[in-house]
Amino acid sequence: MRKLSLLLGLLLVLPLAAHAQGTTIFGGYSYVRLDSSSIIGTSKVNSHGWDASLTENVFKIIGATADFGQTYATISGVKGHQTTYMFGPELHFPARISPFVHALFGAARFSGLGSAKTAFASAEGGGIDLHAGHFLGLRVIQADYLNTHFASTRQNDLRLSAGILLRF
């Protein structure tokens, strides 16, 4: 709960620090279908949580994105969570209905069952943003192929997100 409060506070303060047109802040719900077979022996687990990102436009259609997310699941009666920290380029079409694609790279950390593991992570995907006004919008859908490498084994996960956009 403390981390969620910090995230919400950050989402409220960041707009004050955003200095240039072309900054987009996203925050919302995230669903991940975890391939946890190499982590805990169970094959697929549904996890729910949050996703947040900050995109700063470098050019009109190209931006740099920092993406952070955390999802929670109960596996064999034990609670666990996966946190992702990824960064990378985003290509978007600036219009009222704005499709985008991105390639993000970074790390994932899985905690639960009395241990924590950190591994390489990447997310390739995209989505559709609906801009309702100059400052406010809605991320209708973001779908990513989330790839992690826990225990020297590749996990192929699906991540779906949706939520609110603040644009500056």
Secondary structure by P-SEA (a helix, b strand, c coil): caaaaaaaaaaaacccccccccbbbbbbbbbbbccccccccccbbbbbbcccbbbbbcccccbbbbbbbbbbbbccccccbbbbbbcbbbbbbbcccccccbbbbbbcccccccbbbbbbbbbbbcbbbbbccccbbbccccccbbbbbcccbbbbbbbbbcbbbbcc
